[in-house]
Amino acid sequence: MVTESLRATLAPADQLLTHVESLRADADLMDGYARRLLATAAGLGGCPAAPDGSRPALERQATACTAAARHLRTAAETLLAHARAGD
C-alpha cells in the first residue's frame, strides 16, 4: 500500500480575515432572524386563530438562531486568533 503524506496548506491571512468577517456577518443575520421570530411569536400571542404550539415553536427556533450566532462568533474569534498566530 502506498501512502502519501498530505501537507496542510495555510490560507493567506487576508483570506482568513475575509472568512472571519463572513462568519461575523452570518452571526448578525442569525441574531436578526431570532429577533424576527420572537416578534412574530409575540404577535401570535393575541391571535386566537394561531395554531397551538406556534409560539413555542417560534421561540425554540429563535433560541436555535441565537445559539448558532454565538457559535459563529466563537468560530470567527478562533479563526482570527489562528490568523494572528500565523503572522
C-alpha positions in Angstrom: 0.0 0.0 0.0 1.3 3.4 -0.9 0.7 6.2 1.4 1.2 9.8 0.6 1.8 12.4 3.2 -0.5 15.3 2.9 0.8 18.8 3.6 -1.5 21.2 5.3 -1.9 24.3 3.2 -2.3 27.5 5.0 -4.6 30.2 3.7 -3.1 33.6 3.5 -4.0 35.9 6.4 -6.2 38.2 4.3 -8.2 35.2 3.2 -8.7 34.1 6.8 -9.8 37.6 7.7 -12.3 37.5 5.0 -13.7 34.4 6.5 -13.8 36.0 9.9 -15.9 38.9 8.5 -18.2 36.4 6.8 -18.7 34.5 10.0 -19.5 37.7 11.9 -21.9 38.8 9.2 -23.7 35.5 9.3 -23.9 35.7 13.1 -25.5 39.1 12.8 -28.0 37.7 10.4 -28.8 34.8 12.8 -29.4 37.3 15.6 -31.7 39.3 13.3 -33.7 36.1 12.5 -34.0 35.4 16.2 -35.4 38.9 16.8 -37.9 38.5 13.9 -39.0 35.0 15.1 -39.6 36.4 18.7 -41.5 39.4 17.3 -43.7 37.0 15.3 -44.2 34.8 18.3 -45.2 37.8 20.4 -47.7 38.9 17.7 -49.3 35.5 17.7 -49.9 35.8 21.4 -53.1 37.9 20.8 -54.2 35.9 17.7 -56.9 33.4 18.6 -56.6 31.8 15.1 -52.9 30.9 15.6 -52.3 27.2 15.8 -51.5 25.8 19.2 -47.8 25.4 19.6 -46.9 28.1 17.2 -45.4 30.4 19.8 -43.3 27.8 21.5 -42.1 26.5 18.1 -41.0 30.0 17.0 -39.4 30.6 20.4 -37.4 27.4 20.0 -36.3 28.4 16.6 -35.3 31.8 17.9 -33.2 30.1 20.6 -31.5 27.9 18.0 -30.7 31.0 15.9 -29.2 32.7 18.9 -27.1 29.7 19.7 -26.0 29.5 16.0 -25.0 33.2 16.2 -22.9 32.5 19.3 -21.2 29.5 17.7 -20.4 31.6 14.5 -18.9 34.3 16.6 -16.8 31.8 18.5 -15.6 30.3 15.2 -14.8 33.8 14.0 -12.7 34.6 17.1 -10.9 31.2 16.9 -10.1 31.8 13.2 -8.9 35.3 14.0 -6.6 34.0 16.7 -5.3 31.4 14.3 -4.7 34.1 11.6 -2.9 36.3 14.1 -0.7 33.4 15.3 0.4 32.9 11.8 1.7 36.4 11.4 
